[in-house]
Amino acid sequence: MAKEKIKAKILRFDPDKDKQPYFQDYDIDVNGPVSISELLALIRRNIDSTLAFRTYKCYKGSCQTCVVRYNGKVVKACATQIMPNSEITLEPAAGGKVVRDLVVDFAAM
Ligand code: FES
């Protein structure tokens, strides 16, 4: 059983339903450090199946499919580790059109 938590504030937006983006808070049980990609997968699997994010392609930090804004900085989600008991903010990366939540279409600008 997980004894540690990460608190994540994630910007949500579904253009079909929402007038404005809004932040949603999650408390995620973890067993040690996790990558942002792993954290998002834990949320979707255990807490909220509606959260949209790009699932990784290479998982080696080379394709950049997984980029998100983490505490204001653009990072590769698969290559960025989060320590237990952290409080983080995740937003879609700038530079494209938000399709839903953390999914950005970089070709649509
Ligand atoms: S999945 Fe390729 S850089 Fe993250």
Backbone and ligand atoms as CSV (ligand in chain L), in Angstrom:
chain,resi,resn,atom,element,x,y,z
A,1,MET,N,N,0.832,-1.190,0.000
A,1,MET,CA,C,0.000,0.000,0.000
A,1,MET,C,C,0.878,1.255,0.000
A,2,ALA,N,N,0.528,2.203,-0.845
A,2,ALA,CA,C,1.312,3.431,-0.962
A,2,ALA,C,C,1.195,4.260,0.309
A,3,LYS,N,N,2.325,4.772,0.788
A,3,LYS,CA,C,2.318,5.597,1.996
A,3,LYS,C,C,2.575,7.054,1.694
A,4,GLU,N,N,2.973,7.327,0.456
A,4,GLU,CA,C,3.322,8.695,0.109
A,4,GLU,C,C,2.350,9.215,-0.941
A,5,LYS,N,N,2.301,10.543,-1.029
A,5,LYS,CA,C,1.374,11.166,-1.975
A,5,LYS,C,C,2.082,12.252,-2.753
A,6,ILE,N,N,1.566,12.506,-3.924
A,6,ILE,CA,C,1.922,13.700,-4.687
A,6,ILE,C,C,0.627,14.461,-4.915
A,7,LYS,N,N,0.667,15.764,-4.669
A,7,LYS,CA,C,-0.500,16.609,-4.929
A,7,LYS,C,C,-0.285,17.279,-6.275
A,8,ALA,N,N,-1.209,17.067,-7.191
A,8,ALA,CA,C,-1.085,17.651,-8.528
A,8,ALA,C,C,-2.292,18.521,-8.816
A,9,LYS,N,N,-1.995,19.708,-9.313
A,9,LYS,CA,C,-3.030,20.647,-9.772
A,9,LYS,C,C,-2.896,20.645,-11.290
A,10,ILE,N,N,-3.942,20.225,-11.975
A,10,ILE,CA,C,-3.845,20.031,-13.427
A,10,ILE,C,C,-4.891,20.885,-14.132
A,11,LEU,N,N,-4.452,21.591,-15.159
A,11,LEU,CA,C,-5.367,22.433,-15.928
A,11,LEU,C,C,-6.213,21.560,-16.845
A,12,ARG,N,N,-7.522,21.665,-16.675
A,12,ARG,CA,C,-8.464,20.865,-17.467
A,12,ARG,C,C,-9.206,21.774,-18.439
A,13,PHE,N,N,-9.501,21.246,-19.589
A,13,PHE,CA,C,-10.317,21.987,-20.557
A,13,PHE,C,C,-10.812,21.034,-21.626
A,14,ASP,N,N,-12.122,20.996,-21.775
A,14,ASP,CA,C,-12.743,20.244,-22.860
A,14,ASP,C,C,-13.539,21.256,-23.675
A,15,PRO,N,N,-13.064,21.605,-24.865
A,15,PRO,CA,C,-13.735,22.657,-25.635
A,15,PRO,C,C,-15.186,22.335,-25.970
A,16,ASP,N,N,-15.569,21.066,-25.908
A,16,ASP,CA,C,-16.968,20.697,-26.175
A,16,ASP,C,C,-17.882,20.969,-24.981
A,17,LYS,N,N,-17.300,21.094,-23.757
A,17,LYS,CA,C,-18.123,21.246,-22.549
A,17,LYS,C,C,-17.815,22.500,-21.747
A,18,ASP,N,N,-16.558,22.908,-21.730
A,18,ASP,CA,C,-16.123,23.953,-20.798
A,18,ASP,C,C,-16.014,25.309,-21.493
A,19,LYS,N,N,-16.488,26.348,-20.788
A,19,LYS,CA,C,-16.326,27.709,-21.318
A,19,LYS,C,C,-14.910,28.212,-21.067
A,20,GLN,N,N,-14.338,27.816,-19.942
A,20,GLN,CA,C,-13.008,28.274,-19.530
A,20,GLN,C,C,-12.197,27.085,-19.016
A,21,PRO,N,N,-10.882,27.133,-19.163
A,21,PRO,CA,C,-10.041,26.132,-18.481
A,21,PRO,C,C,-10.162,26.302,-16.967
A,22,TYR,N,N,-9.955,25.239,-16.232
A,22,TYR,CA,C,-10.000,25.300,-14.761
A,22,TYR,C,C,-8.996,24.297,-14.199
A,23,PHE,N,N,-8.538,24.565,-12.985
A,23,PHE,CA,C,-7.611,23.643,-12.343
A,23,PHE,C,C,-8.379,22.601,-11.534
A,24,GLN,N,N,-7.922,21.361,-11.620
A,24,GLN,CA,C,-8.470,20.282,-10.801
A,24,GLN,C,C,-7.342,19.709,-9.958
A,25,ASP,N,N,-7.626,19.461,-8.680
A,25,ASP,CA,C,-6.624,18.935,-7.749
A,25,ASP,C,C,-6.749,17.423,-7.625
A,26,TYR,N,N,-5.591,16.776,-7.583
A,26,TYR,CA,C,-5.544,15.325,-7.390
A,26,TYR,C,C,-4.538,14.999,-6.297
A,27,ASP,N,N,-4.848,14.034,-5.447
A,27,ASP,CA,C,-3.904,13.450,-4.498
A,27,ASP,C,C,-3.618,12.037,-4.985
A,28,ILE,N,N,-2.368,11.795,-5.356
A,28,ILE,CA,C,-2.021,10.517,-5.970
A,28,ILE,C,C,-1.136,9.722,-5.027
A,29,ASP,N,N,-1.528,8.489,-4.736
A,29,ASP,CA,C,-0.693,7.592,-3.929
A,29,ASP,C,C,0.472,7.093,-4.770
A,30,VAL,N,N,1.681,7.170,-4.214
A,30,VAL,CA,C,2.862,6.686,-4.939
A,30,VAL,C,C,3.744,5.870,-4.000
A,31,ASN,N,N,4.570,5.065,-4.621
A,31,ASN,CA,C,5.599,4.319,-3.895
A,31,ASN,C,C,6.951,4.783,-4.401
A,32,GLY,N,N,7.387,5.951,-3.986
A,32,GLY,CA,C,8.665,6.481,-4.440
A,32,GLY,C,C,8.508,7.435,-5.600
A,33,PRO,N,N,9.629,7.911,-6.166
A,33,PRO,CA,C,9.584,8.863,-7.275
A,33,PRO,C,C,8.918,8.247,-8.503
A,34,VAL,N,N,8.224,9.095,-9.255
A,34,VAL,CA,C,7.602,8.660,-10.514
A,34,VAL,C,C,7.836,9.750,-11.558
A,35,SER,N,N,7.822,9.352,-12.814
A,35,SER,CA,C,7.880,10.360,-13.873
A,35,SER,C,C,6.501,11.006,-13.990
A,36,ILE,N,N,6.443,12.165,-14.635
A,36,ILE,CA,C,5.144,12.805,-14.851
A,36,ILE,C,C,4.252,11.884,-15.687
A,37,SER,N,N,4.817,11.205,-16.676
A,37,SER,CA,C,4.020,10.271,-17.489
A,37,SER,C,C,3.420,9.172,-16.623
A,38,GLU,N,N,4.215,8.640,-15.708
A,38,GLU,CA,C,3.701,7.591,-14.810
A,38,GLU,C,C,2.631,8.156,-13.878
A,39,LEU,N,N,2.847,9.390,-13.415
A,39,LEU,CA,C,1.875,10.022,-12.521
A,39,LEU,C,C,0.533,10.208,-13.232
A,40,LEU,N,N,0.585,10.682,-14.478
A,40,LEU,CA,C,-0.651,10.886,-15.242
A,40,LEU,C,C,-1.357,9.544,-15.483
A,41,ALA,N,N,-0.577,8.512,-15.751
A,41,ALA,CA,C,-1.168,7.184,-15.958
A,41,ALA,C,C,-1.832,6.683,-14.670
A,42,LEU,N,N,-1.208,6.962,-13.509
A,42,LEU,CA,C,-1.807,6.569,-12.219
A,42,LEU,C,C,-3.136,7.294,-12.001
A,43,ILE,N,N,-3.160,8.589,-12.333
A,43,ILE,CA,C,-4.410,9.347,-12.173
A,43,ILE,C,C,-5.483,8.741,-13.054
A,44,ARG,N,N,-5.143,8.517,-14.317
A,44,ARG,CA,C,-6.166,8.005,-15.244
A,44,ARG,C,C,-6.634,6.600,-14.848
A,45,ARG,N,N,-5.720,5.784,-14.380
A,45,ARG,CA,C,-6.082,4.403,-14.025
A,45,ARG,C,C,-6.850,4.328,-12.694
A,46,ASN,N,N,-6.446,5.155,-11.704
A,46,ASN,CA,C,-6.982,4.974,-10.346
A,46,ASN,C,C,-7.943,6.055,-9.872
A,47,ILE,N,N,-7.934,7.224,-10.517
A,47,ILE,CA,C,-8.711,8.345,-9.971
A,47,ILE,C,C,-9.686,8.927,-10.982
A,48,ASP,N,N,-9.224,9.218,-12.183
A,48,ASP,CA,C,-10.051,9.982,-13.122
A,48,ASP,C,C,-9.758,9.540,-14.552
A,49,SER,N,N,-10.614,8.702,-15.084
A,49,SER,CA,C,-10.385,8.155,-16.427
A,49,SER,C,C,-10.631,9.181,-17.526
A,50,THR,N,N,-11.137,10.379,-17.149
A,50,THR,CA,C,-11.426,11.384,-18.175
A,50,THR,C,C,-10.231,12.292,-18.470
A,51,LEU,N,N,-9.167,12.210,-17.684
A,51,LEU,CA,C,-8.016,13.089,-17.890
A,51,LEU,C,C,-7.326,12.750,-19.212
A,52,ALA,N,N,-7.157,13.780,-20.057
A,52,ALA,CA,C,-6.538,13.563,-21.368
A,52,ALA,C,C,-5.090,14.041,-21.364
A,53,PHE,N,N,-4.202,13.209,-21.841
A,53,PHE,CA,C,-2.777,13.562,-22.012
A,53,PHE,C,C,-2.217,12.637,-23.073
A,54,ARG,N,N,-1.107,13.042,-23.643
A,54,ARG,CA,C,-0.490,12.206,-24.677
A,54,ARG,C,C,0.211,11.041,-24.006
A,55,THR,N,N,-0.129,9.859,-24.442
A,55,THR,CA,C,0.606,8.706,-23.939
A,55,THR,C,C,1.948,8.690,-24.654
A,56,TYR,N,N,2.942,8.230,-23.971
A,56,TYR,CA,C,4.288,8.321,-24.503
A,56,TYR,C,C,4.489,7.433,-25.713
A,57,LYS,N,N,5.430,7.871,-26.516
A,57,LYS,CA,C,5.776,7.100,-27.714
A,57,LYS,C,C,7.136,6.441,-27.536
A,58,CYS,N,N,8.134,7.251,-27.206
A,58,CYS,CA,C,9.484,6.673,-27.145
A,58,CYS,C,C,9.861,6.293,-25.720
A,59,TYR,N,N,9.376,7.088,-24.758
A,59,TYR,CA,C,9.693,6.909,-23.345
A,59,TYR,C,C,11.186,7.000,-23.071
A,60,LYS,N,N,11.912,7.679,-23.962
A,60,LYS,CA,C,13.354,7.833,-23.778
A,60,LYS,C,C,13.769,9.295,-23.813
A,61,GLY,N,N,12.791,10.190,-23.896
A,61,GLY,CA,C,13.121,11.608,-23.914
A,61,GLY,C,C,13.518,12.132,-25.267
A,62,SER,N,N,13.249,11.413,-26.350
A,62,SER,CA,C,13.717,11.889,-27.655
A,62,SER,C,C,12.610,12.323,-28.614
A,63,CYS,N,N,11.357,11.903,-28.427
A,63,CYS,CA,C,10.327,12.234,-29.428
A,63,CYS,C,C,9.586,13.542,-29.112
A,64,GLN,N,N,9.565,13.949,-27.878
A,64,GLN,CA,C,8.910,15.176,-27.404
A,64,GLN,C,C,7.386,15.145,-27.511
A,65,THR,N,N,6.799,13.994,-27.749
A,65,THR,CA,C,5.345,13.856,-27.805
A,65,THR,C,C,4.701,14.227,-26.469
A,66,CYS,N,N,5.422,14.017,-25.383
A,66,CYS,CA,C,4.843,14.088,-24.054
A,66,CYS,C,C,5.038,15.437,-23.359
A,67,VAL,N,N,5.480,16.476,-24.077
A,67,VAL,CA,C,5.807,17.731,-23.396
A,67,VAL,C,C,4.593,18.331,-22.678
A,68,VAL,N,N,4.832,18.826,-21.474
A,68,VAL,CA,C,3.829,19.533,-20.665
A,68,VAL,C,C,4.538,20.681,-19.958
A,69,ARG,N,N,3.749,21.590,-19.391
A,69,ARG,CA,C,4.333,22.645,-18.560
A,69,ARG,C,C,4.218,22.195,-17.107
A,70,TYR,N,N,5.359,22.076,-16.470
A,70,TYR,CA,C,5.450,21.590,-15.086
A,70,TYR,C,C,5.975,22.737,-14.233
A,71,ASN,N,N,5.134,23.226,-13.333
A,71,ASN,CA,C,5.491,24.378,-12.493
A,71,ASN,C,C,6.044,25.524,-13.354
A,72,GLY,N,N,5.419,25.724,-14.519
A,72,GLY,CA,C,5.758,26.850,-15.367
A,72,GLY,C,C,6.833,26.600,-16.417
A,73,LYS,N,N,7.501,25.446,-16.346
A,73,LYS,CA,C,8.572,25.159,-17.311
A,73,LYS,C,C,8.153,24.019,-18.221
A,74,VAL,N,N,8.463,24.124,-19.505
A,74,VAL,CA,C,8.131,23.047,-20.438
A,74,VAL,C,C,9.156,21.924,-20.260
A,75,VAL,N,N,8.634,20.707,-20.031
A,75,VAL,CA,C,9.501,19.545,-19.800
A,75,VAL,C,C,8.938,18.346,-20.556
A,76,LYS,N,N,9.785,17.347,-20.707
A,76,LYS,CA,C,9.328,16.060,-21.241
A,76,LYS,C,C,8.778,15.249,-20.064
A,77,ALA,N,N,7.503,14.898,-20.145
A,77,ALA,CA,C,6.854,14.211,-19.022
A,77,ALA,C,C,7.500,12.863,-18.727
A,78,CYS,N,N,7.957,12.190,-19.757
A,78,CYS,CA,C,8.523,10.852,-19.540
A,78,CYS,C,C,9.900,10.911,-18.891
A,79,ALA,N,N,10.551,12.063,-18.977
A,79,ALA,CA,C,11.933,12.179,-18.501
A,79,ALA,C,C,12.046,13.062,-17.265
A,80,THR,N,N,10.910,13.444,-16.667
A,80,THR,CA,C,10.930,14.344,-15.513
A,80,THR,C,C,10.385,13.610,-14.299
A,81,GLN,N,N,11.227,13.443,-13.295
A,81,GLN,CA,C,10.850,12.711,-12.087
A,81,GLN,C,C,10.233,13.649,-11.050
A,82,ILE,N,N,9.206,13.150,-10.368
A,82,ILE,CA,C,8.562,13.883,-9.288
A,82,ILE,C,C,8.782,13.094,-8.000
A,83,MET,N,N,9.226,13.797,-6.983
A,83,MET,CA,C,9.471,13.140,-5.703
A,83,MET,C,C,8.168,13.045,-4.909
A,84,PRO,N,N,8.022,12.012,-4.087
A,84,PRO,CA,C,6.856,11.920,-3.207
A,84,PRO,C,C,6.758,13.164,-2.315
A,85,ASN,N,N,5.549,13.479,-1.906
A,85,ASN,CA,C,5.244,14.622,-1.037
A,85,ASN,C,C,5.484,15.970,-1.723
A,86,SER,N,N,5.530,15.952,-3.058
A,86,SER,CA,C,5.645,17.200,-3.815
A,86,SER,C,C,4.258,17.743,-4.116
A,87,GLU,N,N,4.206,19.038,-4.363
A,87,GLU,CA,C,2.997,19.677,-4.874
A,87,GLU,C,C,3.358,20.271,-6.218
A,88,ILE,N,N,2.670,19.858,-7.266
A,88,ILE,CA,C,3.055,20.288,-8.608
A,88,ILE,C,C,1.856,20.849,-9.358
A,89,THR,N,N,2.164,21.640,-10.378
A,89,THR,CA,C,1.143,22.163,-11.284
A,89,THR,C,C,1.495,21.725,-12.695
A,90,LEU,N,N,0.519,21.167,-13.400
A,90,LEU,CA,C,0.715,20.738,-14.785
A,90,LEU,C,C,-0.267,21.469,-15.683
A,91,GLU,N,N,0.260,21.997,-16.778
A,91,GLU,CA,C,-0.563,22.692,-17.772
A,91,GLU,C,C,-0.121,22.225,-19.153
A,92,PRO,N,N,-0.960,22.448,-20.157
A,92,PRO,CA,C,-0.517,22.097,-21.512
A,92,PRO,C,C,0.656,22.973,-21.922
A,93,ALA,N,N,1.545,22.426,-22.721
A,93,ALA,CA,C,2.667,23.211,-23.229
A,93,ALA,C,C,2.143,24.286,-24.168
A,94,ALA,N,N,2.769,25.454,-24.122
A,94,ALA,CA,C,2.370,26.551,-25.011
A,94,ALA,C,C,2.884,26.267,-26.421
A,95,GLY,N,N,2.290,26.946,-27.385
A,95,GLY,CA,C,2.793,26.832,-28.753
A,95,GLY,C,C,1.891,26.062,-29.678
A,96,GLY,N,N,0.712,25.697,-29.199
A,96,GLY,CA,C,-0.218,24.963,-30.050
A,96,GLY,C,C,-1.632,25.172,-29.554
A,97,LYS,N,N,-2.585,24.493,-30.185
A,97,LYS,CA,C,-3.991,24.608,-29.803
A,97,LYS,C,C,-4.314,23.477,-28.821
A,98,VAL,N,N,-4.918,23.831,-27.680
A,98,VAL,CA,C,-5.288,22.806,-26.707
A,98,VAL,C,C,-6.472,22.008,-27.255
A,99,VAL,N,N,-6.255,20.726,-27.426
A,99,VAL,CA,C,-7.304,19.824,-27.909
A,99,VAL,C,C,-8.192,19.422,-26.733
A,100,ARG,N,N,-7.578,19.050,-25.640
A,100,ARG,CA,C,-8.285,18.721,-24.396
A,100,ARG,C,C,-7.253,18.540,-23.283
A,101,ASP,N,N,-7.500,19.114,-22.133
A,101,ASP,CA,C,-6.627,18.973,-20.952
A,101,ASP,C,C,-5.162,19.248,-21.323
A,102,LEU,N,N,-4.304,18.220,-21.274
A,102,LEU,CA,C,-2.873,18.418,-21.534
A,102,LEU,C,C,-2.480,18.094,-22.975
A,103,VAL,N,N,-3.462,17.800,-23.807
A,103,VAL,CA,C,-3.170,17.426,-25.201
A,103,VAL,C,C,-3.178,18.685,-26.064
A,104,VAL,N,N,-2.062,18.916,-26.744
A,104,VAL,CA,C,-1.897,20.085,-27.603
A,104,VAL,C,C,-1.641,19.626,-29.033
A,105,ASP,N,N,-2.298,20.324,-29.985
A,105,ASP,CA,C,-2.027,20.084,-31.394
A,105,ASP,C,C,-1.041,21.158,-31.846
A,106,PHE,N,N,0.220,20.813,-31.965
A,106,PHE,CA,C,1.234,21.799,-32.330
A,106,PHE,C,C,1.195,22.158,-33.808
A,107,ALA,N,N,0.458,21.390,-34.608
A,107,ALA,CA,C,0.351,21.687,-36.049
A,107,ALA,C,C,-0.779,22.680,-36.321
A,108,ALA,N,N,-1.614,22.963,-35.318
A,108,ALA,CA,C,-2.830,23.756,-35.546
A,108,ALA,C,C,-2.677,25.220,-35.179
A,109,MET,N,N,-1.524,25.813,-35.285
A,109,MET,CA,C,-1.365,27.244,-34.990
A,109,MET,C,C,-0.890,27.977,-36.210
L,1,FES,S1,S,7.683,9.974,-24.836
L,1,FES,FE1,FE,9.205,10.632,-26.213
L,1,FES,S2,S,10.066,12.332,-25.218
L,1,FES,FE2,FE,8.610,11.616,-23.821
